[in-house]
Amino acid sequence: MTTQASAQPVVVGVDGSDAALGAAGWAANVAVDYGAPLILLHAVPRLSWHFVDTEPPAELDGSAAGDQVLAAAETALRSEFPDLDIRTTKIKGAVATALADASQSARLLVVGTGAGDHRALGGHVVRIAHQAQCPVVVWRAPVAKRTGKPLPVVVGVDDSDAAARAVPAAFEIAKALHAPLTVAHMWELDAAVGMGDLGGEGNMDWSLLEVLETQQRGRVQELVEPVARSFPNAHVTDVFRDISPTKGLIDLSQEAQLVVVGSHGRGSLAATLLGSVSQNLIHHAECPVLVVR
């Protein structure tokens, strides 16, 4: 059995903001289910100090404030998760770089953000998601409220390699959160049959439309069913909508506790980039977003 001490950690960035504290609580809950330790990481950006042979004053260095941030987060979490292995780390360096370095040995990296949040982490979430080497959760409080049943985890799928990575991660995180899973495939059908430039006018080829829709549903099933067999207790619902992927997933995020998407990065350059859907969701989703590389 994997112990907390030997398991890959869940790493969460903390900066003293309410969003970071909310992200830490979410990360702690997942770490408990994974049987993994939780690392609270605070990055202290290096300062340019132009006086020869002197160190910057402590009040400018940020180390003391970082200690306070970590201590406050650790105290809050230990009261709720007394048995969780919680560790704290303070690193001097750029925020995104420090978290990207930590992601190399992490199972999951979590950062918090919120509307208008421009503190140390909130202003760096896209860069962090670009550079991380493990799945990244960009946490914000979901707008949907539980009504007795767990809110669903939503995963966006298409026929890309990114979706093939996102689906297993979605099943795994849904299991950890004890949540049902919604598999969502958004496909703009008019464009697919050549109607996108006609403004809805012209004769629709309904036979072709039906064939293409059937093909799309078949591809989604081919992607999901082998993974589902490894999660026999998963409660899975399919959603198939004629809408842009970004708009459709943002709509679903209003009634979800998490949206999972794959990054479309490929190759040495593209590996540092996020797909347009994942990047839009980071900014506009109404719940946390898990980006799977």
N, C-alpha and C positions, 0 to 999 in steps of 0.2 A: 504494500500500500504506500502511495506517495505521501510523505509528511510535509507539513508546512515548511520545515527547515530545508528540504531538498527540492521543493517544487519551484518552478519558475514564478517569480513574484508578479503581482499586480502593482504597477507603479502609478502614482497619482501626483500631479504637480500641485503644489499649494503656494499661495501668495498672500493669504490673509483676507481674501475676498469671500463674500457669501457664496458665490458661484463655485469657488475652489473647495469650500467646506462641503457644499452639497455634492460635488464630484467625489470628494473623499468618502463621504458616507455611502454613496452608490458603489464605489470601488470596494469598500470594505465588505459590503453585502455579497458581492460577487466573489471576492477572495475567500470568504468563509465557505461558500459552496464549492469553489475550486480546491479547497484545502491548501491554499497558497498563502505565503506571507504578503503583507501589504507594506510597500515602501512609500513614505511621504517624502517627496523631493522638493526642496526649495533651491532655486538658482539665484545667486547673487551676481548680477552683471559686473564685470571688471570695470573699474574706473581708470580714466587716463589722468595720472597725477604727475604734474610737471616740475615738482621740486626734487632736485637730485638727492639721492640717498635718504629719502624720508618716505615713510608709509602714509597713506591717506588717513585722516582722522577717523576714529571709530564711527562717529556719527555719519560720515560720508561713505564708509565702507559697506554698510548694510548688513554686516554679519550679526550684530546684536539683534536687529529687527528680525532677521531670518530665524534666529533661535527662538524668538518669541512666537513667530508665526507657526513654526513646527511644533512647539510645546502646546500651543493652544489647540491645534488640530489634533494632536495625539491625545490630549486630555479629553476632548469631546468624543473621540472615537472609542477610547478605552471604556468609557462609561456605558456605551451601547454594545460594544463587542469585546467583552472582557477576556475571551479565550483566543482572540485573534493575535497572531504574531505580527506586531506593528513595529516597523523600523523607521528611523528618520535619517535623512541624508541632506546635507547642505553642500552645494557645489558653487565655486566661483567660476562664472563663465556665462556666456550667452544663454538665454532661456531655452530657445529651440534646440541649440546644440547640446545642452546638458540633458534634456529629455530624450533627444535622439540617441545619444550615447547610452542612456539607461535602457532604451527600448531594445537594444541589441540582445539583452539577456532576459527581457521581460515577456510574460505571456500576454499582457494587455497593458496599454498606456492610457491613462484617463486624464483629461484636462477639462476644466470648467470654463464656461463663458456665458454671457448673458447679454441682453439688449443694452447697448451703450456701455458695455464693460471694457474699459481700455487700460486696466491694470496689467501687471507684468505678463500674466498668462492670457488674458482676454484678447490682447492685441497681437498675439502670436499663434493663434490656434491653427490657421491655415499653414503657416510655415512648419509648425510642429507636425501636422498631419503629413506634409510633404516629405519630411526628413525621417520620420519614424520607420523602424525596421520590423515592427510588430503591429497588430491591429490597434487602432486608436479610437477611443470613445471621446467625442466632444460633448460634454454634459451641459445641459440646461434643464431647468425644471420643466417637466411636461405640462402642457396646458390642460390635458385631460385628467380627470379625477377618478379614482377607483370607486366603483359602486358595488363592492362585494366580490367581484371577480377580478382576477389580474388583467390588466390591460395587455393587449397583444404586442409581440415583437413583429415588426414588418420587415421583410427582406425584398428588395427590388431585384428582379432577375431579367436577364435577356440571354442571348446565346453566346455571350463573350466569356473569355477566360476569367475575367473579373468576377462574373456572376458565379462561375464554378468554384471560386474561392469563398465567395460571400455566403453561399448556401450552407456549407457545413458549419461555418462560424455562427450563422444565425440559429441553426438547430441547437448548437452547443450553448449559446448564451440564453436562448429561450428556456432550455432545461435548467440552467443555473438560476434564472429568475422565476422559475415555476410558472411560465407564461405560455399561452397559446401562440402559434406562429401563423402569420399571414404571409403567403407567398404572392407577391404582386408583380404582374407583368403588364407594363404600359406600352402600348403600341399604337401609333397614329395610323389607323387603317387607311384613311383617305389618301395620305401620301404614299402608302405602300402600293396602292393600285393606280397611282398616277393621277389622283384627283386633287393633289395638294395645290396645284397652280390654277385651278379652275374656280376657286372660291366657293366650292360646294355646288357649282352648276355643272351641267353635262350629264351624260348617262352613266350611272354607276354599273360596273360589271359585277353584279351580285354573286355570280358563280365563282369568279376569281377571288372575290372577297372572302367567300366561305372557305375556299381551298386554302388561302393564305392564313386565315384565322385558325383553321384546323391544324395546319403545319406548325404554327406558333405554339398552340396549346401542347402539341406533341413534343416539341423541343423542350418546353418547360417541364413536362412530366419526365422526360428522359434525364433531365438534370436533377430533379428533386427526388424522384422515387428511390434511386440507389442510396442516397443519403438518409432518407426517411426510414429505410429498413434498419439502420443502426440506432434509431431513436423510436422504438416501437410504441412508446407511451406518449409521443408527441401528438398534440391536437393541432392539425394543420388545415387551414382554409386557403383556397385559391381565389385570387382577385384578378380579373382580366378586364382592362379598361382601354377604351379608345381615347387616349389623352397623352400628352407629353410626359415622359418619365418624371421630370422634375416636378411638374404641377401635380401629377397623380400621387407621388410619394409625399409631397408636402401636405396635400389634403389628408392622406391617411395618417400622417404624423399627428394630426389634431386629436386622434382617438387612440394613440399608441403610447407605449412607454419607451420604445426604442425603435429606430429605423436602421437597418443594416444595408450597406451598399459596398460594392467592390470599387477599388481604385483601378482606373484603366491604364495605369502606367506600365509601359513596356520598354525594355532596352535601357542602355546606360543613361540616356538623357530623359526619356519618358518616365523612368522609374522614379524620378523626383517630382513628377507632376500628378495632379489629381484630375480625374475626369470631370466634365462640366456638371454632371448630375451630383456627384459627391461634393464638389465644392459649393454648389448652390445649396445643398441640404445643410452643410455646415453653417451657412449663414442664415437660412430661412426656415429650417424645420422647427416644429413646435414641440419637440421632445429631443432627448439625446440621440446622437448619431454615431454609429459604429462604422468606421471605414476600414475595410479589410484589404491589405496589400497582397 
